[in-house]
Amino acid sequence: MDDGHMSHISRGAAKYRLHTCQHCQALVLNLRSLLDPSGSTRTASGATLSSYSFTRRHTIQAADQACNFFQFCISNVKVPASKAEPLRTIFPVEDIADELTLEVRFSTKAIEGGIKCYCWVSWDRADKAWMGDRFPDLFWWIFEVSVPKDAAAVCLSTKMIDPCPTSPDNFSMARKWLNNCMESHMKCRAPETSSVPSRLIFVGQGQNPTELRLVPTQKPGQDMSWVALSYCWGGPQPVYTTRENIEDHYAGIDLKILPATVRDAILVTQKLNQQYLWVDCLCIIQDDETDKGRELNKMPDIYHGAILTIVAACASSCRQGFLYDRAAHQPGVVIPTRIYENQGGIAQLTSSGHKNIHEEPVETRGWTYQERILSRRTLSYGTFEMKWTCQEHHFSASDEEQTFLSPPLSSNFPMSGTISEIYDKWAELVESYSSRTLTFPGDKLAALSAIAKYFAQYCRFEPEEYIAGLWEKIMIPCLLWYTQDPDPNTCHDHDYIAPSWSWASLQCEISRHLPPWGLEDEYAQAEVHGAEVILKNPDTPFSAVSRSRLTLKGLVTRAVLDIATNRVREACHAATMSEFPLRAYPDHFNFGKKENQPNEVDIWCLELYRHRHQSVIGGPGGESIPAALNEYRYGLLLRCSNRSLDYYRIGSYMQEISLDPDKSDMPLISDSICDRCINGQFQTREMVMFLI
């Protein structure tokens, strides 16, 4: 390799903040075979481009001399333990040192729209005959190969990531994504009717922070294109708008006093040639409940109407910012490439481990969920790279040319369908949302209110049909939520947030029961006889509630729940008591003061759904043969309030009963009164129950 090429490699490594040295520069990636004589890229999959072999001694010496690549291989690549234990792996040890060589192979894989290149690394052994000609893939470590975004590297799809988010190249890429989407994506067009936020931050023309100020949006003829910010507060905001300082903010805002995340969003807005930015802490009067309620009602239109939402995905608080330089993926190595006889370049090796799912801070917070769902376009600054998502495409800085179709926003909101189909969409949204956390538990319903409002518009539901996180038209299936692993200390919050039968009453992740037949009305065993809700703010029908009550009519059975085992048995007073073949899903385990927790609690089982299902098996001639006949039942576990005749939910249940003649499972709901019960006190009976 000539001095000019080595100098080029060193400059490239410095630009991308990557390692290079004489040892890893011995790995030359030959890309000539991917180009035909005209310079076009050939589509080749599985082709070996280059291969190398290093002794264990050389590998250790290179690692000792601080070569990142060989250090990574020593620390991560394992070998089979022995012939007797071929699938147990160990790190290279001294007693097998002479048998080992480090094998490095570069190969290609054809994908839609391009070619990817991978580097395979494995220890080879002289005595590997018992393993065949080659070790299984279990013993290979895989690196993804990326190249710069230049004309000489068009033959590979994966591109190197500029570690500086504020570099001209990165801002140019973001502008190109936005402009292309605005010009050519029909699904991403602005809605025809959309209310605008009451205030926006004017960020100036170009980069002039002296023009930074809050502006009202009531002026006629004003261009109302704005960018929105989605971010984690991470605690109290250092700067926010109040009734006292709003006039000062109209006059001007000092850029230097703003938290880093807001400053970064202002810079990105300016670089995208946009003039207005919406940030909740500055555009909503934080100590004015009327203003907060009004702007909360506009939330669907604020994010859906924004020309773009900037997502500070990597920042866990407003003080952290998101435009800091990114660290290189392991092992952070640049190697030389050979394209033509007198033309070379560079490539980066990235461990495939970095492709594992990484949860960004913004993905853990409750408020940011609806901001992502409702946005038509997002520019997300993650821990590793910048990503773009719109209604038609999703791509990243490293795979800019390898796009794939994104599901449109409307896929989250069914315009029609069966009860089961509409419920499935709502349950999916609630499940995803419930896994996130909130600084203030009282925001549980408010932080989903924009999605609820949008959902109502799509499904043609009325606002008054939204009852504390559930929909009156699909109330029975909406009640079939549960938590698989309730925290022993979790219970319905002391500060009222939602009724016990609403998923919003618990601060934990919830799931839904999925009966195999669906949740249509024909299988329902309970009826809704009324639903009452008192809103904290009548102007925000999809937000917080003060009180709520649900009236249900259905089959009810008295029972006893054993808290230690989660088993349910009949509440008969007789000495011998039968146990129901029933699986209970308690919402919590808090049934009294910690020092006086009971071992058992009296409960009521209210059945919601029942269905008989005949499974089939394939016969010898391909015909269907009836197999097991089962009955499935789903319902709620309730307790009676000590102070009234109201009931509150403590969990749910699922019961599978075999109806085959040779099975003797006893059904939960019996068809006759127990002989040992007095006056039918413990029988299954139809009741009207008031749930709080």
Phi, psi and omega per residue, in radians:
M1 nan 2.262 -3.074
D2 -1.366 2.903 -3.080
D3 -1.094 -0.611 -3.134
G4 -1.104 -0.725 3.139
H5 -1.191 -0.694 3.117
M6 -1.105 -0.680 3.106
S7 -1.134 -0.662 3.110
H8 -1.112 -0.703 3.113
I9 -1.115 -0.754 -3.127
S10 -1.109 -0.714 3.123
R11 -1.157 -0.703 3.109
G12 -1.117 -0.726 3.119
A13 -1.087 -0.708 3.141
A14 -1.159 -0.699 -3.127
K15 -1.089 -0.721 -3.073
Y16 -1.688 0.152 3.135
R17 0.971 0.842 -3.091
L18 -2.092 2.858 -3.117
H19 -1.552 2.501 2.929
T20 -2.623 2.573 3.106
C21 -2.766 3.078 -3.082
Q22 -1.087 -0.489 -3.084
H23 -1.292 -0.884 -3.138
C24 -1.321 -0.304 3.060
Q25 -1.263 -0.190 3.049
A26 -1.278 -0.253 3.096
L27 -1.568 1.656 -3.120
V28 -1.742 2.149 3.132
L29 -1.564 2.004 -3.094
N30 -1.609 1.943 -3.100
L31 -1.760 0.094 -3.047
R32 -1.043 -0.669 -3.049
S33 -1.195 -0.222 3.129
L34 -1.512 -0.100 -3.109
L35 -2.016 2.341 3.048
D36 -1.495 3.040 -3.082
P37 -0.972 -0.464 -3.138
S38 -1.429 -0.102 -3.126
G39 1.626 -0.028 3.116
S40 -1.363 2.718 -3.116
T41 -1.422 2.286 3.026
R42 -1.466 2.531 3.047
T43 -1.566 1.873 -3.109
A44 -2.330 2.343 3.141
S45 -2.189 2.302 3.114
G46 1.489 0.038 -3.132
A47 -1.314 2.392 3.052
T48 -1.520 2.139 -3.099
L49 -1.588 -0.721 -3.137
S50 -2.686 2.693 3.060
S51 -2.594 2.578 -3.080
Y52 -2.487 2.729 3.119
S53 -2.386 2.264 -3.117
F54 -2.225 2.408 3.080
T55 -1.209 2.786 3.117
R56 -1.106 -0.621 3.129
R57 -1.105 -0.785 3.108
H58 -1.098 -0.707 -3.131
T59 -1.069 -0.767 -3.134
I60 -1.181 -0.697 3.117
Q61 -1.082 -0.772 3.125
A62 -1.107 -0.703 3.107
A63 -1.129 -0.708 3.119
D64 -1.113 -0.461 3.133
Q65 -1.633 0.398 2.966
A66 1.213 0.554 3.009
C67 -1.418 2.076 -3.088
N68 -1.038 -0.678 -3.083
F69 -1.133 -0.880 -3.094
F70 -1.262 -0.552 3.026
Q71 -1.076 -0.744 3.136
F72 -1.104 -0.736 -3.129
C73 -1.138 -0.726 3.112
I74 -1.061 -0.655 -3.027
S75 -1.491 -0.336 -2.964
N76 -2.158 -0.491 -3.044
V77 -1.556 2.200 -3.083
K78 -1.899 3.023 3.114
V79 -2.272 2.780 3.033
P80 -1.053 2.490 -3.071
A81 -1.169 -0.846 -3.077
S82 -2.932 3.028 3.092
K83 -1.119 -0.604 -3.117
A84 -1.274 -0.456 -3.138
E85 -2.230 1.235 -2.997
P86 -1.199 -0.367 -3.105
L87 -1.748 -0.045 3.051
R88 -1.591 2.271 -3.075
T89 -1.889 2.625 3.092
I90 -2.428 2.858 3.011
F91 -1.361 2.705 3.114
P92 -0.989 2.283 -3.132
V93 -2.140 2.912 -3.017
E94 -1.059 -0.612 -3.035
D95 -1.278 -0.142 3.044
I96 -2.115 0.272 -3.021
A97 -1.017 -0.776 -3.053
D98 -1.227 -0.304 -3.080
E99 -1.511 -0.191 -2.923
L100 -1.781 2.484 2.892
T101 -2.336 2.589 3.107
L102 -1.631 2.030 -3.099
E103 -1.725 2.273 -3.139
V104 -2.175 2.178 -3.097
R105 -2.380 2.313 3.081
F106 -1.811 2.229 3.136
S107 -2.439 2.914 -3.055
T108 -1.981 2.822 3.031
K109 -2.487 2.136 3.127
A110 -1.332 2.327 3.077
I111 -2.241 2.962 3.128
E112 -1.129 2.059 3.097
G113 1.565 0.071 3.139
G114 3.016 -2.831 -3.101
I115 -2.336 2.375 2.991
K116 -1.855 2.673 3.123
C117 -2.178 2.435 -3.133
Y118 -2.248 2.589 3.063
C119 -1.926 2.100 -3.124
W120 -1.799 2.252 -3.101
V121 -2.227 2.315 -3.141
S122 -2.690 2.625 2.955
W123 -1.399 2.373 3.090
D124 -1.933 2.588 -3.109
R125 -2.173 2.511 3.120
A126 -1.151 -0.496 -3.076
D127 -1.757 0.517 -3.052
K128 -1.469 0.208 -3.112
A129 -0.981 -0.593 -3.140
W130 -1.206 -0.209 3.101
M131 -1.715 -0.074 -3.029
G132 1.674 -2.976 -3.091
D133 -1.230 -0.418 -3.065
R134 -2.549 2.543 3.069
F135 -1.102 2.631 3.018
P136 -1.081 2.854 -3.133
D137 -1.038 -0.348 3.124
L138 -0.942 -0.528 -3.012
F139 -1.776 0.168 3.086
W140 -1.751 2.427 2.983
W141 -1.783 2.339 -3.019
I142 -1.961 2.283 3.018
F143 -1.962 2.450 3.004
E144 -1.565 2.444 -3.092
V145 -1.828 2.228 3.085
S146 -2.192 2.708 -3.080
V147 -2.264 2.822 3.134
P148 -1.139 2.870 3.103
K149 -1.510 1.194 3.106
D150 -2.290 2.902 -3.034
A151 -1.105 -0.497 -3.093
A152 -1.315 -0.169 -3.054
A153 -2.055 0.444 -3.063
V154 -1.174 -0.249 -3.035
C155 -1.325 -0.211 3.102
L156 -2.057 2.491 -3.050
S157 -1.425 -0.641 -3.049
T158 -1.417 2.186 -3.050
K159 -1.884 2.663 3.083
M160 -1.224 2.553 -3.085
I161 -1.677 2.193 3.036
D162 -1.186 2.086 -3.035
P163 -1.250 -0.171 -3.112
C164 -1.789 1.853 -3.112
P165 -1.060 -0.414 -3.096
T166 -1.653 0.199 3.132
S167 -1.198 2.669 3.094
P168 -0.972 -0.655 -3.132
D169 -1.101 -0.742 -3.120
N170 -1.192 -0.734 3.096
F171 -1.164 -0.639 3.091
S172 -1.098 -0.705 3.111
M173 -1.105 -0.765 -3.137
A174 -1.113 -0.726 3.102
R175 -1.097 -0.697 3.138
K176 -1.113 -0.761 3.106
W177 -1.015 -0.844 -3.100
L178 -1.129 -0.837 -3.092
N179 -1.116 -0.743 3.118
N180 -1.071 -0.724 -3.131
C181 -1.146 -0.804 -3.110
M182 -1.118 -0.559 -3.065
E183 -1.507 -0.526 -2.946
S184 -2.197 -0.169 -3.065
H185 -1.721 1.842 -3.125
M186 -1.156 -0.640 -3.098
K187 -1.198 -0.292 -3.062
C188 -1.738 0.109 -3.124
R189 -1.120 2.697 -3.123
A190 -1.160 2.549 3.101
P191 -1.107 2.628 -3.096
E192 -1.174 -0.722 3.124
T193 -2.108 2.186 -3.122
S194 -2.725 2.254 3.059
S195 -1.330 2.635 -3.089
V196 -1.837 2.704 3.070
P197 -1.122 2.696 -3.103
S198 -1.205 -0.459 -3.106
R199 -2.482 2.659 3.046
L200 -2.407 2.818 3.053
I201 -1.680 2.107 3.044
F202 -1.453 2.071 -3.052
V203 -1.731 0.029 3.044
G204 1.615 3.056 3.074
Q205 -1.617 2.153 -3.099
G206 1.223 -2.191 -3.132
Q207 -2.232 1.459 3.141
N208 -2.284 1.520 -3.051
P209 -1.106 -0.273 3.140
T210 -1.204 -0.299 3.126
E211 -1.561 0.001 -3.053
L212 -1.149 2.144 3.131
R213 -2.856 2.821 3.056
L214 -1.496 2.404 -3.133
V215 -2.296 2.454 3.013
P216 -1.304 2.743 -3.057
T217 -1.910 0.257 -3.072
Q218 -1.479 -0.091 -3.095
K219 -1.184 2.239 -3.141
P220 -1.178 2.567 3.098
G221 1.334 0.086 -3.113
Q222 -1.361 2.399 3.074
D223 -1.241 2.038 -3.034
M224 -1.803 0.603 3.015
S225 -1.424 2.232 -3.112
W226 -2.461 2.766 3.024
V227 -1.844 2.433 3.112
A228 -1.908 2.689 3.105
L229 -1.974 2.288 3.011
S230 -2.011 2.125 -3.023
Y231 -2.752 2.929 3.067
C232 -1.599 2.246 3.043
W233 -1.143 -0.843 3.139
G234 1.168 0.568 -3.119
G235 2.076 -3.038 -3.120
P236 -1.039 2.519 3.095
Q237 -1.380 2.344 3.115
P238 -1.261 -0.467 3.133
V239 -2.361 2.254 3.105
Y240 -2.711 2.831 -3.087
T241 -1.553 2.337 3.091
T242 -2.258 3.011 3.091
R243 -1.093 -0.481 -3.098
E244 -1.357 -0.650 -3.029
N245 -1.862 0.119 -3.049
I246 -1.111 -0.652 3.123
E247 -1.150 -0.619 3.069
D248 -1.107 -0.716 3.136
H249 -1.198 -0.528 3.032
Y250 -1.157 -0.576 -3.139
A251 -1.324 -0.572 -3.140
G252 2.864 2.652 3.136
I253 -2.175 2.269 3.134
D254 -1.354 2.016 -3.103
L255 -1.009 -0.626 -3.010
K256 -1.169 -0.435 -3.084
I257 -1.560 -0.121 -3.115
L258 -1.350 2.615 3.089
P259 -1.142 2.770 -2.999
A260 -1.033 -0.690 -3.102
T261 -1.117 -0.706 3.115
V262 -1.201 -0.720 3.087
R263 -1.046 -0.750 3.132
D264 -1.106 -0.703 3.132
A265 -1.124 -0.645 3.090
I266 -1.094 -0.766 3.129
L267 -1.088 -0.787 3.137
V268 -1.091 -0.747 3.113
T269 -1.013 -0.769 3.114
Q270 -1.114 -0.762 -3.114
K271 -1.162 -0.425 3.091
L272 -1.527 0.123 3.109
N273 1.109 0.606 3.067
Q274 -1.910 2.629 -3.024
Q275 -1.830 -0.340 -3.026
Y276 -2.190 2.456 -3.129
L277 -2.294 2.417 3.056
W278 -1.915 2.138 3.071
V279 -2.256 2.212 -2.985
D280 -1.003 -0.761 -3.030
C281 -1.167 -0.409 -3.128
L282 -1.780 -0.507 -3.050
C283 -1.653 -0.138 3.048
I284 -2.036 2.363 3.103
I285 -1.304 1.898 -2.917
Q286 -1.256 -0.357 3.129
D287 -1.899 0.388 3.133
D288 -2.150 1.797 -3.070
E289 -1.114 -0.586 3.112
T290 -1.138 -0.781 3.126
D291 -1.155 -0.716 3.119
K292 -1.090 -0.711 3.114
G293 -1.135 -0.725 3.140
R294 -1.119 -0.796 -3.115
E295 -1.256 -0.538 3.082
L296 -1.114 -0.652 3.083
N297 -1.141 -0.452 -3.135
K298 -1.518 -0.084 -2.999
M299 -0.939 -0.739 3.108
P300 -1.019 -0.708 -3.121
D301 -1.321 -0.501 -3.139
I302 -1.131 -0.814 -3.110
Y303 -1.459 -0.645 3.118
H304 -1.268 -0.552 -3.138
G305 -1.456 -0.271 -3.133
A306 -1.112 2.494 3.089
I307 -1.144 -0.445 -3.139
L308 -2.884 2.550 2.978
T309 -1.937 2.118 3.033
I310 -1.469 2.168 -3.110
V311 -1.898 1.994 3.079
A312 -1.456 1.189 -2.943
A313 -1.115 -0.634 -3.011
C314 -1.496 -0.159 -3.036
A315 -1.639 2.169 -3.141
S316 -1.502 -0.182 3.083
S317 -2.627 2.867 -3.121
C318 -1.173 -0.325 -3.114
R319 -1.480 -0.241 -3.015
Q320 -1.381 -0.665 -3.059
G321 1.347 2.962 -3.113
F322 -2.383 0.047 -3.118
L323 -1.783 0.456 3.078
Y324 -1.380 2.760 -3.139
D325 -1.151 2.423 -3.117
R326 -1.529 2.523 3.052
A327 -1.363 2.609 -3.126
A328 -1.265 2.563 3.015
H329 -1.165 2.547 3.088
Q330 -1.112 2.476 0.027
P331 -1.523 0.101 3.103
G332 1.150 0.867 -2.996
V333 -2.119 2.430 2.992
V334 -1.873 2.361 3.065
I335 -2.168 2.799 3.123
P336 -1.362 2.662 2.998
T337 -2.131 2.690 3.069
R338 -2.149 2.085 -3.082
I339 -1.869 -1.000 3.035
Y340 -2.093 3.079 -3.070
E341 -0.970 -0.755 -3.086
N342 -2.000 0.399 -3.122
Q343 -2.348 2.205 3.125
G344 -2.271 3.014 3.129
G345 -2.671 -2.739 -3.138
I346 -2.311 2.784 3.047
A347 -2.516 2.672 3.130
Q348 -1.912 2.427 3.040
L349 -1.767 2.214 -3.119
T350 -2.214 2.187 3.131
S351 -1.046 2.394 -3.140
S352 -1.097 -0.276 3.134
G353 -1.081 -0.470 -3.111
H354 -1.250 -0.203 3.128
K355 -1.403 -0.121 3.100
N356 -1.054 2.675 -3.097
I357 -1.063 2.226 3.126
H358 -2.056 2.120 -3.135
E359 -1.518 2.055 3.125
E360 -1.383 2.683 3.118
P361 -0.951 -0.682 -3.092
V362 -1.156 -0.394 -3.135
E363 -1.411 -0.064 3.133
T364 -1.786 -0.132 -3.022
R365 -1.745 2.476 -3.049
G366 -1.159 -0.816 -3.053
W367 -1.108 -0.563 -3.052
T368 -1.337 -0.191 -3.118
Y369 -1.125 -0.892 -3.119
Q370 -1.215 -0.481 3.092
E371 -1.120 -0.678 3.108
R372 -1.270 -0.773 -3.081
I373 -1.070 -0.688 -3.003
L374 -1.540 -0.225 -3.080
S375 -1.325 2.370 3.083
R376 -1.314 -0.611 3.136
R377 -2.400 2.442 3.034
T378 -2.298 2.433 2.976
L379 -1.997 1.865 -2.977
S380 -1.851 2.247 3.088
Y381 -1.781 1.730 -3.086
G382 -1.629 -3.136 -3.139
T383 -1.065 -0.601 -3.058
F384 -1.820 -0.680 -3.053
E385 -2.802 3.033 3.123
M386 -1.586 2.396 -3.105
K387 -2.308 2.654 3.129
W388 -2.128 2.385 3.038
T389 -2.419 2.324 3.014
C390 -2.417 -2.937 -3.076
Q391 -1.323 -0.168 -3.123
E392 -2.087 -0.490 -3.048
H393 -2.507 2.807 3.033
H394 -2.481 2.206 3.050
F395 -2.694 2.989 -3.035
S396 -2.267 3.014 -3.137
A397 -1.098 -0.549 -3.116
S398 -1.492 -0.393 -3.142
D399 -2.217 0.916 -3.050
E400 -1.100 -0.625 -3.079
E401 -1.545 -0.287 -3.114
Q402 -1.692 1.491 -3.099
T403 -1.682 2.736 3.004
F404 -2.442 2.746 -3.021
L405 -1.201 2.304 3.060
S406 -1.665 2.536 3.062
P407 -1.169 2.369 -3.132
P408 -1.184 2.805 -3.136
L409 -0.979 -0.669 -3.079
S410 -1.129 -0.285 3.137
S411 -1.144 -0.339 3.104
N412 -1.492 -0.189 -3.020
F413 -2.312 1.726 -3.098
P414 -1.231 2.322 3.101
M415 -1.461 -0.335 3.109
S416 -2.779 3.120 3.112
G417 2.405 3.085 3.111
T418 -1.321 2.944 3.086
I419 -0.976 -0.761 -3.115
S420 -1.122 -0.701 -3.117
E421 -1.194 -0.742 3.114
I422 -1.137 -0.762 3.108
Y423 -1.054 -0.737 -3.128
D424 -0.991 -0.746 -3.138
K425 -1.136 -0.776 -3.132
W426 -1.159 -0.723 -3.134
A427 -1.109 -0.661 3.093
E428 -1.070 -0.758 3.123
L429 -1.109 -0.777 -3.109
V430 -1.167 -0.732 3.122
E431 -1.023 -0.833 -3.135
S432 -1.104 -0.731 -3.118
Y433 -1.168 -0.692 -3.044
S434 -1.154 -0.330 3.132
S435 -1.359 -0.125 -3.100
R436 -1.676 2.890 -3.064
T437 -1.977 2.754 3.119
L438 -2.256 2.451 3.059
T439 -1.132 -0.698 3.129
F440 -2.014 1.928 -3.109
P441 -0.974 -0.489 3.136
G442 -1.129 -0.201 3.114
D443 -1.484 0.111 -2.986
K444 -0.935 -0.836 -3.137
L445 -1.448 -0.621 -3.119
A446 -1.088 -0.669 -3.078
A447 -1.288 -0.118 3.054
L448 -2.012 0.060 -2.999
S449 -1.133 -0.606 -3.141
A450 -1.153 -0.712 3.090
I451 -1.148 -0.726 3.131
A452 -1.075 -0.722 3.129
K453 -1.130 -0.754 3.134
Y454 -1.153 -0.710 3.117
F455 -1.054 -0.745 3.137
A456 -1.087 -0.701 3.139
Q457 -1.117 -0.745 -3.118
Y458 -1.203 -0.700 -3.073
C459 -1.558 -0.027 -3.105
R460 1.050 0.709 3.022
F461 -1.588 2.631 3.055
E462 -1.497 2.596 3.136
P463 -0.972 -0.644 -3.107
E464 -1.235 -0.154 3.088
E465 -1.502 -0.044 3.083
Y466 -1.603 2.003 -3.016
I467 -2.083 1.640 3.018
A468 0.933 0.781 3.085
G469 1.657 -0.012 3.119
L470 -2.198 2.800 -3.119
W471 -1.907 2.283 -3.058
E472 -1.077 -0.626 -3.109
K473 -1.202 -0.421 3.106
I474 -2.188 0.658 -3.006
M475 -1.092 -0.769 -3.052
I476 -1.061 -0.897 3.079
P477 -1.125 -0.562 3.134
C478 -1.099 -0.393 3.136
L479 -1.347 -0.205 -3.040
L480 -1.562 0.969 3.022
W481 -1.857 2.807 3.108
Y482 -2.752 2.865 3.003
T483 -2.042 2.234 -3.046
Q484 -1.315 -0.524 -3.041
D485 -2.362 1.251 -3.105
P486 -1.175 2.422 3.070
D487 -1.213 2.309 3.127
P488 -0.983 -0.434 -3.113
N489 -1.621 -0.086 -3.098
T490 -1.495 2.357 3.030
C491 -2.596 3.126 3.058
H492 -1.085 2.239 -2.945
D493 -1.025 2.547 3.110
H494 -1.111 -0.743 3.040
D495 -1.400 2.132 -3.009
Y496 -1.087 2.206 3.085
I497 -2.064 -0.745 -3.107
A498 -2.802 2.822 3.096
P499 -1.153 2.800 -3.046
S500 -1.081 -0.480 -3.100
W501 -1.462 -0.017 3.086
S502 -1.708 2.419 3.060
W503 -1.010 -0.434 -3.101
A504 -1.247 -0.170 -3.132
S505 -1.335 -0.264 -3.116
L506 -1.972 2.510 3.090
Q507 -1.721 1.103 -3.133
C508 -2.723 2.929 -3.119
E509 -1.296 2.363 -3.140
I510 -2.083 2.778 3.083
S511 -2.263 -3.135 -3.128
R512 -2.193 2.530 2.988
H513 -1.215 2.417 -3.107
L514 -2.119 1.418 3.091
P515 -1.031 2.494 -3.055
P516 -1.190 -0.256 -3.075
W517 -1.778 -0.095 -3.037
G518 1.665 -3.131 -3.031
L519 -2.216 0.865 3.130
E520 -1.383 2.825 -3.064
D521 -1.038 -0.540 -3.058
E522 -1.105 -0.350 -3.135
Y523 -1.738 -0.075 -3.090
A524 -1.259 2.418 3.120
Q525 -1.873 -0.160 -3.132
A526 -2.091 2.728 3.127
E527 -2.174 2.546 3.049
V528 -1.544 2.108 -3.138
H529 -1.870 0.113 3.101
G530 2.756 2.584 3.087
A531 -2.499 2.163 -3.136
E532 -2.072 2.483 3.100
V533 -2.530 2.387 3.032
I534 -1.944 2.041 -3.100
L535 -1.452 2.562 3.047
K536 -1.178 -0.627 3.103
N537 -2.323 1.939 -3.106
P538 -1.019 -0.365 -3.136
D539 -1.415 -0.121 3.139
T540 -2.183 1.361 -3.031
P541 -1.182 -0.233 -3.130
F542 -1.830 0.223 -3.045
S543 -1.962 -2.552 -2.962
A544 -1.137 2.620 3.120
V545 -2.097 2.667 3.067
S546 -1.654 -0.682 3.125
R547 -2.697 2.696 3.081
S548 -2.714 2.589 -3.112
R549 -2.494 2.373 -3.115
L550 -2.121 2.304 3.122
T551 -1.902 2.102 -3.130
L552 -2.150 2.557 3.034
K553 -2.111 2.215 -3.124
G554 -3.033 -3.095 3.130
L555 -1.367 2.277 -3.040
V556 -2.271 2.467 3.098
T557 -2.294 2.334 3.031
R558 -1.272 2.456 -3.116
A559 -2.706 3.093 3.109
V560 -2.257 2.321 3.102
L561 -1.804 2.145 3.025
D562 -1.477 1.982 -3.011
I563 -1.163 -0.618 -3.080
A564 -1.220 -0.626 -3.026
T565 -1.901 -0.156 -3.056
N566 1.103 0.384 3.136
R567 -1.663 2.586 -3.108
V568 -2.056 2.367 3.073
R569 -2.334 2.857 -3.136
E570 -1.108 2.590 3.140
A571 -1.581 0.496 3.100
C572 -1.177 2.535 -3.098
H573 -1.402 -0.104 -3.057
A574 -1.189 2.787 -3.102
A575 -1.150 -0.688 3.128
T576 -1.657 2.081 -3.058
M577 -2.099 2.344 -3.127
S578 -1.471 2.637 3.104
E579 -1.819 2.293 -3.129
F580 -1.263 2.465 2.999
P581 -1.360 1.319 -2.931
L582 -2.423 2.450 3.060
R583 -1.829 2.078 -3.122
A584 -1.630 2.533 3.081
Y585 -2.181 1.468 -3.128
P586 -1.107 2.506 3.042
D587 -1.330 -0.515 -3.117
H588 -2.842 3.107 -3.132
F589 -2.153 0.338 -3.067
N590 -1.784 1.765 -3.117
F591 -2.080 0.438 -3.132
G592 2.838 -3.011 3.099
K593 -1.152 2.585 -3.044
K594 -0.989 -0.598 -3.100
E595 -1.451 -0.076 -3.075
N596 -2.393 0.807 3.134
Q597 -1.315 2.248 3.134
P598 -1.306 2.780 3.055
N599 -1.457 -0.528 3.131
E600 -2.353 2.676 3.064
V601 -2.342 2.481 3.052
D602 -1.310 2.346 -3.104
I603 -2.398 2.949 3.002
W604 -2.121 2.369 3.098
C605 -1.815 1.974 -3.139
L606 -1.801 2.010 -3.087
E607 -1.388 2.303 3.128
L608 -1.851 -0.697 -3.079
Y609 -2.402 2.561 3.048
R610 -2.564 2.394 -3.133
H611 -2.721 2.428 3.039
R612 -1.731 2.358 -3.064
H613 -2.275 2.198 3.110
Q614 -1.788 1.934 3.089
S615 -1.434 2.764 -3.119
V616 -2.262 2.743 3.051
I617 -2.234 2.766 3.140
G618 -1.394 2.325 3.107
G619 -1.492 3.045 -3.100
P620 -1.087 -0.466 3.137
G621 -1.745 0.234 -3.136
G622 1.544 -0.039 -3.135
E623 -1.356 2.796 3.121
S624 -1.582 2.250 -3.128
I625 -2.005 2.207 3.115
P626 -0.994 2.397 3.131
A627 -2.089 -2.233 -3.039
A628 -1.191 2.438 3.030
L629 -1.928 2.037 -3.087
N630 -2.196 2.664 3.001
E631 -2.005 2.304 -3.114
Y632 -1.973 2.365 3.134
R633 -2.334 2.412 3.120
Y634 -2.277 2.507 3.139
G635 -2.912 -2.964 -3.090
L636 -1.941 2.593 2.973
L637 -1.771 2.171 -3.028
L638 -2.195 2.694 2.977
R639 -2.168 2.634 3.133
C640 -1.510 2.349 3.103
S641 -1.200 2.460 -3.132
N642 -1.258 -0.369 -3.010
R643 -1.774 -0.101 -3.097
S644 -2.779 -3.054 3.074
L645 -1.630 0.256 3.076
D646 -1.393 2.758 3.115
Y647 -2.140 2.604 3.062
Y648 -2.231 2.593 -3.062
R649 -1.340 2.441 3.003
I650 -2.158 -0.034 3.132
G651 2.912 -2.932 3.096
S652 -2.416 3.021 3.128
Y653 -2.522 2.783 3.004
M654 -2.346 2.386 -3.103
Q655 -2.335 2.246 3.069
E656 -2.035 2.056 -3.056
I657 -2.039 2.179 3.078
S658 -1.373 2.271 3.111
L659 -1.830 0.184 3.065
D660 -1.152 2.519 -3.083
P661 -1.022 -0.533 -3.067
D662 -1.530 0.078 3.114
K663 -1.794 2.583 -3.062
S664 -2.162 0.401 3.109
D665 -1.063 2.406 -3.110
M666 -1.620 2.235 -3.115
P667 -1.190 2.700 3.120
L668 -1.208 -0.846 -3.128
I669 -1.622 1.848 -3.110
S670 -1.439 2.748 -3.090
D671 -1.621 -0.075 -3.136
S672 -2.438 2.857 -3.131
I673 -1.361 2.398 3.086
C674 -1.077 2.305 -3.106
D675 -1.080 -0.454 -3.049
R676 -1.551 -0.111 -3.129
C677 -1.457 2.542 -3.126
I678 -1.634 2.140 3.092
N679 0.982 0.481 3.090
G680 1.191 0.448 -3.041
Q681 -1.076 -0.606 -3.042
F682 -1.897 0.219 -3.103
Q683 -1.262 2.836 2.967
T684 -1.318 2.288 -3.079
R685 -2.644 2.820 3.111
E686 -1.501 2.276 -3.086
M687 -2.426 2.714 2.923
V688 -1.733 2.151 -3.048
M689 -2.130 2.442 3.123
F690 -1.810 2.011 -3.075
L691 -1.794 2.306 -3.140
I692 -2.072 nan nan
